[in-house]
Amino acid sequence: MKQRQVYVNGEMVPEEEARISIFDSAVLIGDSVIETARTFHHKLFRWPEHRDRLLRSIKAARMNFGLTTAELDRVTQKFLEDNLPTLEEGDEGGVGHLVSRGRMGLVLSPTTSTFVMYFYPLSPGLKAKAVYYDKGLHVVTPPTRHMHPLTVDPKIKYRSRLHFSLADAEARLIDPEALALMLDHQGNLAEGTGWNFFVVNRGEVLTPSERNILQGVSRLTTIELARGLGMTVRETDIQPYHATTADEAFMTSTSLCMMPVTRFNGQPIGDGRPGPCTLRLIERWKEYVDFDFIAHAKRWA
């Protein structure tokens, strides 16, 4: 099988040979922004939305970036095409982008950014999660809080995420299978460690507002699809109470698309099974992307 390639500052190199300096800001202080997009039928899903979010993150982080929008589109598509032959038959892939401030000195700030793209198959990450499409996830609110938007705005998709790792470790102390759903500094539900959260409560679909979360592309897709089905969707502050007393809940992410959540802090949500609104939206997702992402995940499990 062909070896995966990595793009580093304009050059394609085999994955095992890819290098950046240990003095790069991404390595020394976690100073970088990222983006991740997945494929359906080997085509990037909603790439313009992912691309524009990356460019917004770069601008908000005050980084230099030498490519125009058209150039970024071109190199990303070429990178994807070069790596697709590395997938096993029937698998899909993801393209990750990382932009850092560049090589740092002890005193001088970097002036030339580092730009990396990497490719990965979806199957290894999906096989451990496939079972939860049927039984639903357990989410836990850990002690570690989400980043305050006046410190670093979570709408910037940045790589320095020690608080995510801490939250995940704390959730696993409660339940080894649990995912962490972080609270903001006012006690509202914010987001998971790389995913967005929804509840269905008395006929309404509720999700945290964009005030202090990442503007998820899968979140946006779900909101659009739900409204297209005639569902009422509100972006608002949600407290743990709303999850505890919800009729249904689900999460959205790039790799998983949409997945039921059936337990919150140890208690069942609704009757403890994926609810009708959740299942209806999952079916609409499959129609929208013309791809059975659940069957794909279960194939590798």
Phi and psi restraints in degrees (value plus and minus 20) as a CYANA .aco file:
   2 LYS   PHI     -81.3   -41.3
   2 LYS   PSI     123.9   163.9
   3 GLN   PHI    -101.3   -61.3
   3 GLN   PSI     119.3   159.3
   4 ARG   PHI     -84.3   -44.3
   4 ARG   PSI     126.2   166.2
   5 GLN   PHI    -129.2   -89.2
   5 GLN   PSI     131.8   171.8
   6 VAL   PHI    -141.7  -101.7
   6 VAL   PSI     120.4   160.4
   7 TYR   PHI    -118.0   -78.0
   7 TYR   PSI     101.8   141.8
   8 VAL   PHI    -150.1  -110.1
   8 VAL   PSI      87.0   127.0
   9 ASN   PHI      30.3    70.3
   9 ASN   PSI      28.6    68.6
  10 GLY   PHI      72.9   112.9
  10 GLY   PSI     -24.9    15.1
  11 GLU   PHI    -137.9   -97.9
  11 GLU   PSI     121.9   161.9
  12 MET   PHI    -116.2   -76.2
  12 MET   PSI     106.1   146.1
  13 VAL   PHI    -154.4  -114.4
  13 VAL   PSI     131.4   171.4
  14 PRO   PHI     -76.6   -36.6
  14 PRO   PSI     124.7   164.7
  15 GLU   PHI     -73.4   -33.4
  15 GLU   PSI     -62.7   -22.7
  16 GLU   PHI     -91.7   -51.7
  16 GLU   PSI     -32.6     7.4
  17 GLU   PHI    -125.9   -85.9
  17 GLU   PSI     -20.7    19.3
  18 ALA   PHI     -88.7   -48.7
  18 ALA   PSI     116.9   156.9
  19 ARG   PHI    -162.9  -122.9
  19 ARG   PSI     123.6   163.6
  20 ILE   PHI    -150.9  -110.9
  20 ILE   PSI     142.7   182.7
  21 SER   PHI     -86.2   -46.2
  21 SER   PSI     124.3   164.3
  22 ILE   PHI     -87.4   -47.4
  22 ILE   PSI     -33.1     6.9
  23 PHE   PHI    -114.7   -74.7
  23 PHE   PSI     -13.8    26.2
  24 ASP   PHI     -86.2   -46.2
  24 ASP   PSI     125.4   165.4
  25 SER   PHI     -80.9   -40.9
  25 SER   PSI     -49.2    -9.2
  26 ALA   PHI     -83.8   -43.8
  26 ALA   PSI     -55.1   -15.1
  27 VAL   PHI    -103.9   -63.9
  27 VAL   PSI     -67.7   -27.7
  28 LEU   PHI     -88.8   -48.8
  28 LEU   PSI     -63.5   -23.5
  29 ILE   PHI    -153.3  -113.3
  29 ILE   PSI      -6.9    33.1
  30 GLY   PHI      43.8    83.8
  30 GLY   PSI      11.6    51.6
  31 ASP   PHI    -114.5   -74.5
  31 ASP   PSI      69.0   109.0
  32 SER   PHI    -181.6  -141.6
  32 SER   PSI     140.0   180.0
  33 VAL   PHI    -138.2   -98.2
  33 VAL   PSI     136.8   176.8
  34 ILE   PHI    -158.4  -118.4
  34 ILE   PSI     146.2   186.2
  35 GLU   PHI    -174.0  -134.0
  35 GLU   PSI     127.6   167.6
  36 THR   PHI    -160.2  -120.2
  36 THR   PSI     110.0   150.0
  37 ALA   PHI    -148.8  -108.8
  37 ALA   PSI     129.3   169.3
  38 ARG   PHI    -134.8   -94.8
  38 ARG   PSI     147.5   187.5
  39 THR   PHI    -126.6   -86.6
  39 THR   PSI     133.4   173.4
  40 PHE   PHI    -146.5  -106.5
  40 PHE   PSI     108.7   148.7
  41 HIS   PHI      34.1    74.1
  41 HIS   PSI      15.0    55.0
  42 HIS   PHI      46.7    86.7
  42 HIS   PSI       2.4    42.4
  43 LYS   PHI    -142.4  -102.4
  43 LYS   PSI     116.7   156.7
  44 LEU   PHI     -83.1   -43.1
  44 LEU   PSI     112.1   152.1
  45 PHE   PHI    -104.5   -64.5
  45 PHE   PSI     103.3   143.3
  46 ARG   PHI      28.6    68.6
  46 ARG   PSI      27.5    67.5
  47 TRP   PHI     -76.2   -36.2
  47 TRP   PSI     -62.9   -22.9
  48 PRO   PHI     -75.8   -35.8
  48 PRO   PSI     -57.6   -17.6
  49 GLU   PHI     -88.1   -48.1
  49 GLU   PSI     -62.1   -22.1
  50 HIS   PHI     -84.8   -44.8
  50 HIS   PSI     -64.7   -24.7
  51 ARG   PHI     -79.2   -39.2
  51 ARG   PSI     -66.7   -26.7
  52 ASP   PHI     -86.8   -46.8
  52 ASP   PSI     -53.8   -13.8
  53 ARG   PHI     -86.5   -46.5
  53 ARG   PSI     -59.6   -19.6
  54 LEU   PHI     -80.8   -40.8
  54 LEU   PSI     -66.3   -26.3
  55 LEU   PHI     -85.3   -45.3
  55 LEU   PSI     -56.2   -16.2
  56 ARG   PHI     -85.3   -45.3
  56 ARG   PSI     -59.7   -19.7
  57 SER   PHI     -83.4   -43.4
  57 SER   PSI     -62.9   -22.9
  58 ILE   PHI     -80.9   -40.9
  58 ILE   PSI     -64.8   -24.8
  59 LYS   PHI     -86.9   -46.9
  59 LYS   PSI     -64.6   -24.6
  60 ALA   PHI     -85.7   -45.7
  60 ALA   PSI     -50.2   -10.2
  61 ALA   PHI    -104.3   -64.3
  61 ALA   PSI     -19.2    20.8
  62 ARG   PHI      38.7    78.7
  62 ARG   PSI      25.4    65.4
  63 MET   PHI    -122.4   -82.4
  63 MET   PSI     135.9   175.9
  64 ASN   PHI    -106.1   -66.1
  64 ASN   PSI     123.6   163.6
  65 PHE   PHI    -169.8  -129.8
  65 PHE   PSI     103.7   143.7
  66 GLY   PHI    -107.0   -67.0
  66 GLY   PSI     -28.1    11.9
  67 LEU   PHI    -115.9   -75.9
  67 LEU   PSI     122.8   162.8
  68 THR   PHI     -97.3   -57.3
  68 THR   PSI     150.1   190.1
  69 THR   PHI     -78.9   -38.9
  69 THR   PSI     -64.0   -24.0
  70 ALA   PHI     -84.7   -44.7
  70 ALA   PSI     -59.4   -19.4
  71 GLU   PHI     -87.0   -47.0
  71 GLU   PSI     -59.7   -19.7
  72 LEU   PHI     -83.4   -43.4
  72 LEU   PSI     -61.5   -21.5
  73 ASP   PHI     -79.4   -39.4
  73 ASP   PSI     -64.9   -24.9
  74 ARG   PHI     -86.9   -46.9
  74 ARG   PSI     -68.6   -28.6
  75 VAL   PHI     -89.1   -49.1
  75 VAL   PSI     -51.6   -11.6
  76 THR   PHI     -88.0   -48.0
  76 THR   PSI     -64.2   -24.2
  77 GLN   PHI     -84.6   -44.6
  77 GLN   PSI     -62.5   -22.5
  78 LYS   PHI     -83.1   -43.1
  78 LYS   PSI     -61.4   -21.4
  79 PHE   PHI     -82.7   -42.7
  79 PHE   PSI     -63.8   -23.8
  80 LEU   PHI     -80.3   -40.3
  80 LEU   PSI     -68.6   -28.6
  81 GLU   PHI     -81.2   -41.2
  81 GLU   PSI     -56.4   -16.4
  82 ASP   PHI     -89.1   -49.1
  82 ASP   PSI     -46.8    -6.8
  83 ASN   PHI    -119.7   -79.7
  83 ASN   PSI     -37.0     3.0
  84 LEU   PHI     -76.3   -36.3
  84 LEU   PSI     -55.6   -15.6
  85 PRO   PHI     -84.7   -44.7
  85 PRO   PSI     -30.2     9.8
  86 THR   PHI    -103.4   -63.4
  86 THR   PSI     -28.7    11.3
  87 LEU   PHI     -98.6   -58.6
  87 LEU   PSI     126.8   166.8
  88 GLU   PHI     -89.4   -49.4
  88 GLU   PSI     135.4   175.4
  89 GLU   PHI     -78.6   -38.6
  89 GLU   PSI     111.0   151.0
  90 GLY   PHI      68.7   108.7
  90 GLY   PSI     -26.2    13.8
  91 ASP   PHI    -110.7   -70.7
  91 ASP   PSI     143.8   183.8
  92 GLU   PHI    -138.6   -98.6
  92 GLU   PSI     149.6   189.6
  93 GLY   PHI    -155.1  -115.1
  93 GLY   PSI     152.1   192.1
  94 GLY   PHI    -149.7  -109.7
  94 GLY   PSI     126.5   166.5
  95 VAL   PHI    -135.1   -95.1
  95 VAL   PSI     103.8   143.8
  96 GLY   PHI    -126.4   -86.4
  96 GLY   PSI     120.5   160.5
  97 HIS   PHI    -137.3   -97.3
  97 HIS   PSI     119.0   159.0
  98 LEU   PHI    -155.6  -115.6
  98 LEU   PSI     109.6   149.6
  99 VAL   PHI    -146.0  -106.0
  99 VAL   PSI     105.3   145.3
 100 SER   PHI    -136.8   -96.8
 100 SER   PSI     152.8   192.8
 101 ARG   PHI     -93.8   -53.8
 101 ARG   PSI     -37.2     2.8
 102 GLY   PHI      88.3   128.3
 102 GLY   PSI    -190.3  -150.3
 103 ARG   PHI     -87.4   -47.4
 103 ARG   PSI     110.8   150.8
 104 MET   PHI    -123.8   -83.8
 104 MET   PSI     131.6   171.6
 105 GLY   PHI    -123.9   -83.9
 105 GLY   PSI     156.8   196.8
 106 LEU   PHI     -91.3   -51.3
 106 LEU   PSI     -45.1    -5.1
 107 VAL   PHI    -140.6  -100.6
 107 VAL   PSI     -68.6   -28.6
 108 LEU   PHI     -97.7   -57.7
 108 LEU   PSI     121.1   161.1
 109 SER   PHI     -99.1   -59.1
 109 SER   PSI     130.4   170.4
 110 PRO   PHI     -88.8   -48.8
 110 PRO   PSI     131.7   171.7
 111 THR   PHI    -140.8  -100.8
 111 THR   PSI     -39.0     1.0
 112 THR   PHI    -134.8   -94.8
 112 THR   PSI     101.0   141.0
 113 SER   PHI     -93.7   -53.7
 113 SER   PSI     139.7   179.7
 114 THR   PHI    -125.8   -85.8
 114 THR   PSI     114.7   154.7
 115 PHE   PHI    -148.1  -108.1
 115 PHE   PSI     100.4   140.4
 116 VAL   PHI    -146.2  -106.2
 116 VAL   PSI     120.4   160.4
 117 MET   PHI    -143.9  -103.9
 117 MET   PSI     120.8   160.8
 118 TYR   PHI    -155.4  -115.4
 118 TYR   PSI     137.8   177.8
 119 PHE   PHI    -146.4  -106.4
 119 PHE   PSI     124.6   164.6
 120 TYR   PHI    -169.2  -129.2
 120 TYR   PSI     128.6   168.6
 121 PRO   PHI     -96.2   -56.2
 121 PRO   PSI     126.6   166.6
 122 LEU   PHI     -98.7   -58.7
 122 LEU   PSI     -46.5    -6.5
 123 SER   PHI     -77.1   -37.1
 123 SER   PSI     -62.0   -22.0
 124 PRO   PHI     -80.4   -40.4
 124 PRO   PSI     -58.2   -18.2
 125 GLY   PHI     -97.3   -57.3
 125 GLY   PSI     -47.6    -7.6
 126 LEU   PHI     -99.4   -59.4
 126 LEU   PSI     -51.8   -11.8
 127 LYS   PHI     -83.9   -43.9
 127 LYS   PSI     -50.4   -10.4
 128 ALA   PHI     -99.0   -59.0
 128 ALA   PSI     -37.5     2.5
 129 LYS   PHI    -123.2   -83.2
 129 LYS   PSI     -30.7     9.3
 130 ALA   PHI     -76.8   -36.8
 130 ALA   PSI     -58.0   -18.0
 131 VAL   PHI     -81.6   -41.6
 131 VAL   PSI     -45.2    -5.2
 132 TYR   PHI     -97.9   -57.9
 132 TYR   PSI     -32.4     7.6
 133 TYR   PHI     -84.0   -44.0
 133 TYR   PSI     -48.3    -8.3
 134 ASP   PHI    -111.0   -71.0
 134 ASP   PSI     -66.6   -26.6
 135 LYS   PHI    -117.1   -77.1
 135 LYS   PSI     -35.4     4.6
 136 GLY   PHI      65.9   105.9
 136 GLY   PSI     137.3   177.3
 137 LEU   PHI    -109.6   -69.6
 137 LEU   PSI     137.6   177.6
 138 HIS   PHI    -126.1   -86.1
 138 HIS   PSI     102.1   142.1
 139 VAL   PHI    -133.6   -93.6
 139 VAL   PSI     125.4   165.4
 140 VAL   PHI    -150.4  -110.4
 140 VAL   PSI     120.0   160.0
 141 THR   PHI    -111.3   -71.3
 141 THR   PSI      90.3   130.3
 142 PRO   PHI    -104.0   -64.0
 142 PRO   PSI     147.9   187.9
 143 PRO   PHI     -82.9   -42.9
 143 PRO   PSI     -55.9   -15.9
 144 THR   PHI     -86.2   -46.2
 144 THR   PSI     109.3   149.3
 145 ARG   PHI    -111.6   -71.6
 145 ARG   PSI     141.2   181.2
 146 HIS   PHI     -87.8   -47.8
 146 HIS   PSI     136.0   176.0
 147 MET   PHI     -81.1   -41.1
 147 MET   PSI     111.2   151.2
 148 HIS   PHI     -87.7   -47.7
 148 HIS   PSI     114.6   154.6
 149 PRO   PHI     -85.4   -45.4
 149 PRO   PSI     -36.4     3.6
 150 LEU   PHI    -106.6   -66.6
 150 LEU   PSI     -26.4    13.6
 151 THR   PHI    -113.4   -73.4
 151 THR   PSI     -87.4   -47.4
 152 VAL   PHI    -154.8  -114.8
 152 VAL   PSI     102.2   142.2
 153 ASP   PHI     -86.7   -46.7
 153 ASP   PSI     101.6   141.6
 154 PRO   PHI     -83.3   -43.3
 154 PRO   PSI     -30.6     9.4
 155 LYS   PHI     -90.8   -50.8
 155 LYS   PSI     -36.1     3.9
 156 ILE   PHI    -102.6   -62.6
 156 ILE   PSI     105.2   145.2
 157 LYS   PHI    -108.9   -68.9
 157 LYS   PSI      73.2   113.2
 158 TYR   PHI    -128.2   -88.2
 158 TYR   PSI     137.7   177.7
 159 ARG   PHI    -106.7   -66.7
 159 ARG   PSI     -46.8    -6.8
 160 SER   PHI     -92.8   -52.8
 160 SER   PSI      73.3   113.3
 161 ARG   PHI    -149.8  -109.8
 161 ARG   PSI      30.4    70.4
 162 LEU   PHI     -79.2   -39.2
 162 LEU   PSI     -56.4   -16.4
 163 HIS   PHI     -84.1   -44.1
 163 HIS   PSI     -50.9   -10.9
 164 PHE   PHI     -85.7   -45.7
 164 PHE   PSI     -65.6   -25.6
 165 SER   PHI     -83.0   -43.0
 165 SER   PSI     -61.7   -21.7
 166 LEU   PHI     -82.4   -42.4
 166 LEU   PSI     -64.4   -24.4
 167 ALA   PHI     -82.4   -42.4
 167 ALA   PSI     -62.3   -22.3
 168 ASP   PHI     -82.1   -42.1
 168 ASP   PSI     -63.5   -23.5
 169 ALA   PHI     -83.7   -43.7
 169 ALA   PSI     -58.7   -18.7
 170 GLU   PHI     -87.9   -47.9
 170 GLU   PSI     -58.7   -18.7
 171 ALA   PHI     -84.4   -44.4
 171 ALA   PSI     -58.7   -18.7
 172 ARG   PHI     -89.2   -49.2
 172 ARG   PSI     -41.1    -1.1
 173 LEU   PHI     -87.0   -47.0
 173 LEU   PSI     -49.3    -9.3
 174 ILE   PHI    -101.1   -61.1
 174 ILE   PSI     -65.0   -25.0
 175 ASP   PHI    -172.6  -132.6
 175 ASP   PSI      99.5   139.5
 176 PRO   PHI     -76.8   -36.8
 176 PRO   PSI     -40.8    -0.8
 177 GLU   PHI    -117.9   -77.9
 177 GLU   PSI     -22.6    17.4
 178 ALA   PHI     -96.4   -56.4
 178 ALA   PSI     132.2   172.2
 179 LEU   PHI    -126.0   -86.0
 179 LEU   PSI     129.8   169.8
 180 ALA   PHI    -107.1   -67.1
 180 ALA   PSI     107.9   147.9
 181 LEU   PHI    -133.9   -93.9
 181 LEU   PSI      90.9   130.9
 182 MET   PHI    -104.9   -64.9
 182 MET   PSI     125.7   165.7
 183 LEU   PHI    -114.2   -74.2
 183 LEU   PSI     130.4   170.4
 184 ASP   PHI    -105.5   -65.5
 184 ASP   PSI    -195.3  -155.3
 185 HIS   PHI     -96.4   -56.4
 185 HIS   PSI     -24.0    16.0
 186 GLN   PHI    -125.2   -85.2
 186 GLN   PSI     -14.8    25.2
 187 GLY   PHI      66.3   106.3
 187 GLY   PSI     -12.3    27.7
 188 ASN   PHI    -103.6   -63.6
 188 ASN   PSI     131.3   171.3
 189 LEU   PHI     -87.1   -47.1
 189 LEU   PSI     112.8   152.8
 190 ALA   PHI    -128.0   -88.0
 190 ALA   PSI    -106.5   -66.5
 191 GLU   PHI    -173.8  -133.8
 191 GLU   PSI     146.6   186.6
 192 GLY   PHI    -100.1   -60.1
 192 GLY   PSI    -198.7  -158.7
 193 THR   PHI    -104.0   -64.0
 193 THR   PSI      48.3    88.3
 194 GLY   PHI      93.5   133.5
 194 GLY   PSI      -1.4    38.6
 195 TRP   PHI    -176.3  -136.3
 195 TRP   PSI     142.0   182.0
 196 ASN   PHI    -127.5   -87.5
 196 ASN   PSI     139.2   179.2
 197 PHE   PHI    -144.7  -104.7
 197 PHE   PSI     122.7   162.7
 198 PHE   PHI    -155.1  -115.1
 198 PHE   PSI     128.8   168.8
 199 VAL   PHI    -146.6  -106.6
 199 VAL   PSI     134.8   174.8
 200 VAL   PHI    -132.4   -92.4
 200 VAL   PSI      98.0   138.0
 201 ASN   PHI    -154.9  -114.9
 201 ASN   PSI      93.0   133.0
 202 ARG   PHI      31.8    71.8
 202 ARG   PSI      27.0    67.0
 203 GLY   PHI      66.1   106.1
 203 GLY   PSI     -23.6    16.4
 204 GLU   PHI    -131.0   -91.0
 204 GLU   PSI     125.3   165.3
 205 VAL   PHI    -116.6   -76.6
 205 VAL   PSI     100.3   140.3
 206 LEU   PHI    -135.6   -95.6
 206 LEU   PSI     121.5   161.5
 207 THR   PHI    -166.7  -126.7
 207 THR   PSI     126.3   166.3
 208 PRO   PHI     -75.6   -35.6
 208 PRO   PSI     125.5   165.5
 209 SER   PHI     -90.9   -50.9
 209 SER   PSI     147.1   187.1
 210 GLU   PHI     -96.9   -56.9
 210 GLU   PSI     -15.7    24.3
 211 ARG   PHI     -75.8   -35.8
 211 ARG   PSI     -60.5   -20.5
 212 ASN   PHI    -165.7  -125.7
 212 ASN   PSI      21.8    61.8
 213 ILE   PHI    -155.7  -115.7
 213 ILE   PSI     147.2   187.2
 214 LEU   PHI     -94.0   -54.0
 214 LEU   PSI     119.7   159.7
 215 GLN   PHI    -100.4   -60.4
 215 GLN   PSI      63.5   103.5
 216 GLY   PHI     -86.1   -46.1
 216 GLY   PSI     116.9   156.9
 217 VAL   PHI     -90.4   -50.4
 217 VAL   PSI     -60.0   -20.0
 218 SER   PHI     -88.5   -48.5
 218 SER   PSI     -53.9   -13.9
 219 ARG   PHI     -79.8   -39.8
 219 ARG   PSI     -68.6   -28.6
 220 LEU   PHI     -80.0   -40.0
 220 LEU   PSI     -64.2   -24.2
 221 THR   PHI     -79.5   -39.5
 221 THR   PSI     -63.6   -23.6
 222 THR   PHI     -85.6   -45.6
 222 THR   PSI     -61.2   -21.2
 223 ILE   PHI     -81.4   -41.4
 223 ILE   PSI     -64.7   -24.7
 224 GLU   PHI     -82.5   -42.5
 224 GLU   PSI     -63.8   -23.8
 225 LEU   PHI     -87.9   -47.9
 225 LEU   PSI     -60.4   -20.4
 226 ALA   PHI     -83.0   -43.0
 226 ALA   PSI     -64.8   -24.8
 227 ARG   PHI     -86.5   -46.5
 227 ARG   PSI     -53.5   -13.5
 228 GLY   PHI     -85.8   -45.8
 228 GLY   PSI     -44.7    -4.7
 229 LEU   PHI    -108.4   -68.4
 229 LEU   PSI     -16.0    24.0
 230 GLY   PHI      66.5   106.5
 230 GLY   PSI      -9.8    30.2
 231 MET   PHI    -100.4   -60.4
 231 MET   PSI     127.6   167.6
 232 THR   PHI    -105.9   -65.9
 232 THR   PSI     102.1   142.1
 233 VAL   PHI    -138.9   -98.9
 233 VAL   PSI     109.6   149.6
 234 ARG   PHI    -144.3  -104.3
 234 ARG   PSI     111.0   151.0
 235 GLU   PHI    -116.3   -76.3
 235 GLU   PSI      95.0   135.0
 236 THR   PHI    -177.7  -137.7
 236 THR   PSI     152.7   192.7
 237 ASP   PHI     -92.0   -52.0
 237 ASP   PSI     112.5   152.5
 238 ILE   PHI    -144.7  -104.7
 238 ILE   PSI     108.7   148.7
 239 GLN   PHI    -116.8   -76.8
 239 GLN   PSI     144.5   184.5
 240 PRO   PHI     -73.0   -33.0
 240 PRO   PSI     -51.5   -11.5
 241 TYR   PHI     -74.6   -34.6
 241 TYR   PSI     -61.6   -21.6
 242 HIS   PHI     -86.8   -46.8
 242 HIS   PSI     -52.9   -12.9
 243 ALA   PHI     -95.2   -55.2
 243 ALA   PSI     -60.1   -20.1
 244 THR   PHI     -81.2   -41.2
 244 THR   PSI     -58.1   -18.1
 245 THR   PHI    -122.2   -82.2
 245 THR   PSI     -12.2    27.8
 246 ALA   PHI     -87.5   -47.5
 246 ALA   PSI     136.4   176.4
 247 ASP   PHI     -99.8   -59.8
 247 ASP   PSI     -55.5   -15.5
 248 GLU   PHI    -170.8  -130.8
 248 GLU   PSI     145.7   185.7
 249 ALA   PHI    -173.8  -133.8
 249 ALA   PSI     136.9   176.9
 250 PHE   PHI    -178.2  -138.2
 250 PHE   PSI     146.0   186.0
 251 MET   PHI    -143.9  -103.9
 251 MET   PSI     141.9   181.9
 252 THR   PHI    -152.8  -112.8
 252 THR   PSI     124.5   164.5
 253 SER   PHI    -178.1  -138.1
 253 SER   PSI     146.5   186.5
 254 THR   PHI     -81.5   -41.5
 254 THR   PSI     -68.6   -28.6
 255 SER   PHI     -98.3   -58.3
 255 SER   PSI     -57.9   -17.9
 256 LEU   PHI    -111.3   -71.3
 256 LEU   PSI     -34.9     5.1
 257 CYS   PHI      48.7    88.7
 257 CYS   PSI     -96.6   -56.6
 258 MET   PHI    -172.9  -132.9
 258 MET   PSI     115.8   155.8
 259 MET   PHI    -164.9  -124.9
 259 MET   PSI     120.0   160.0
 260 PRO   PHI     -85.9   -45.9
 260 PRO   PSI     126.6   166.6
 261 VAL   PHI    -136.8   -96.8
 261 VAL   PSI     103.0   143.0
 262 THR   PHI    -138.6   -98.6
 262 THR   PSI     -24.9    15.1
 263 ARG   PHI    -159.2  -119.2
 263 ARG   PSI     122.2   162.2
 264 PHE   PHI    -153.5  -113.5
 264 PHE   PSI      98.0   138.0
 265 ASN   PHI      29.8    69.8
 265 ASN   PSI      23.4    63.4
 266 GLY   PHI      68.4   108.4
 266 GLY   PSI     -29.9    10.1
 267 GLN   PHI    -126.2   -86.2
 267 GLN   PSI     125.5   165.5
 268 PRO   PHI     -87.7   -47.7
 268 PRO   PSI     124.5   164.5
 269 ILE   PHI    -114.8   -74.8
 269 ILE   PSI     104.2   144.2
 270 GLY   PHI      41.7    81.7
 270 GLY   PSI    -148.1  -108.1
 271 ASP   PHI    -113.2   -73.2
 271 ASP   PSI      -8.0    32.0
 272 GLY   PHI      61.7   101.7
 272 GLY   PSI      -9.9    30.1
 273 ARG   PHI    -146.4  -106.4
 273 ARG   PSI     137.4   177.4
 274 PRO   PHI     -74.7   -34.7
 274 PRO   PSI     111.3   151.3
 275 GLY   PHI    -108.4   -68.4
 275 GLY   PSI     150.4   190.4
 276 PRO   PHI     -84.5   -44.5
 276 PRO   PSI     -56.9   -16.9
 277 CYS   PHI     -85.8   -45.8
 277 CYS   PSI     -63.2   -23.2
 278 THR   PHI     -81.0   -41.0
 278 THR   PSI     -67.3   -27.3
 279 LEU   PHI     -86.0   -46.0
 279 LEU   PSI     -56.4   -16.4
 280 ARG   PHI     -85.3   -45.3
 280 ARG   PSI     -61.0   -21.0
 281 LEU   PHI     -88.5   -48.5
 281 LEU   PSI     -56.3   -16.3
 282 ILE   PHI     -82.2   -42.2
 282 ILE   PSI     -63.6   -23.6
 283 GLU   PHI     -83.0   -43.0
 283 GLU   PSI     -57.3   -17.3
 284 ARG   PHI     -87.5   -47.5
 284 ARG   PSI     -56.8   -16.8
 285 TRP   PHI     -78.7   -38.7
 285 TRP   PSI     -67.4   -27.4
 286 LYS   PHI     -79.4   -39.4
 286 LYS   PSI     -61.7   -21.7
 287 GLU   PHI     -84.3   -44.3
 287 GLU   PSI     -62.7   -22.7
 288 TYR   PHI     -82.5   -42.5
 288 TYR   PSI     -62.8   -22.8
 289 VAL   PHI    -113.6   -73.6
 289 VAL   PSI     -23.7    16.3
 290 ASP   PHI      32.6    72.6
 290 ASP   PSI      28.2    68.2
 291 PHE   PHI    -178.9  -138.9
 291 PHE   PSI     109.7   149.7
 292 ASP   PHI    -108.9   -68.9
 292 ASP   PSI      68.2   108.2
 293 PHE   PHI     -89.4   -49.4
 293 PHE   PSI     -42.0    -2.0
 294 ILE   PHI     -92.9   -52.9
 294 ILE   PSI     -66.2   -26.2
 295 ALA   PHI     -80.4   -40.4
 295 ALA   PSI     -57.8   -17.8
 296 HIS   PHI     -81.7   -41.7
 296 HIS   PSI     -66.3   -26.3
 297 ALA   PHI     -83.8   -43.8
 297 ALA   PSI     -63.4   -23.4
 298 LYS   PHI     -88.3   -48.3
 298 LYS   PSI     -48.5    -8.5
 299 ARG   PHI     -78.4   -38.4
 299 ARG   PSI     -61.6   -21.6
 300 TRP   PHI    -101.9   -61.9
 300 TRP   PSI     -41.2    -1.2
